[in-house]
Amino acid sequence: MRIDNNNLLSNLNLYKNEAVEQKRDAAAPVKENKATTKGMDRVELSIPREQIDQLKKALAELPDVRPERVAALQEHLSQGTYDISGRMVAEKMLGR
């Protein structure tokens, strides 16, 4: 699996949603017996919640646009030296 900023944020949001659901489930009284607890799947995160929150904060502080990259691309376009292969475009579209 390829990990980039979009995937990381999506995964972090999944963890956040899971935490909200767990709090909601914890608030509701549940009768447990051997039949309901046996065979249930269990997930444990290897990253502490605090570290996930720090990562989300650091990602939020990153700019959406990298001005130096935009300027370089604009210069290539204006000089007519911007050349990209169709293969590279297809690979990016396929997420490779």
Contacts in CASP RR format, 6 or more apart in sequence:
PFRMAT RR
TARGET T0000
AUTHOR 0000-0000-0000
METHOD contacts of the structure
MODEL  1
MRIDNNNLLSNLNLYKNEAVEQKRDAAAPVKENKATTKGMDRVELSIPRE
QIDQLKKALAELPDVRPERVAALQEHLSQGTYDISGRMVAEKMLGR
1 7 0 8 1.000
2 95 0 8 1.000
2 96 0 8 1.000
5 59 0 8 1.000
5 62 0 8 1.000
8 55 0 8 1.000
8 59 0 8 1.000
9 56 0 8 1.000
9 59 0 8 1.000
12 52 0 8 1.000
12 55 0 8 1.000
12 56 0 8 1.000
12 59 0 8 1.000
15 45 0 8 1.000
15 49 0 8 1.000
15 52 0 8 1.000
19 49 0 8 1.000
45 52 0 8 1.000
73 82 0 8 1.000
76 82 0 8 1.000
END
